[in-house]
Amino acid sequence: MADETYTGEFYCVKCRAKHEATGTIQVNDKGRRAAKAECPECGTKLNRFLPSK
């Protein structure tokens, strides 16, 4: 299975601003989908929960 990607808006808690980023979609133990990316400004890890398919 190919890795899914998500391109969209993430909120960076370090910059306290929203940024556009591309990240991979992962499914946690409870089945919740989340996109994980890196802030283009400061390099902090970003997470965004996504709706189920």
Stockholm file with secondary structure:
# STOCKHOLM 1.0

chainA/1-53         MADETYTGEFYCVKCRAKHEATGTIQVNDKGRRAAKAECPECGTKLNRFLPSK
#=GR chainA/1-53 SS CCCCEEEEEEEETTTTEEEEEEEEEEECTTSCEEEEEECTTTCCEEEEECCCC
#=GC SS_cons        CCCCEEEEEEEETTTTEEEEEEEEEEECTTSCEEEEEECTTTCCEEEEECCCC
//
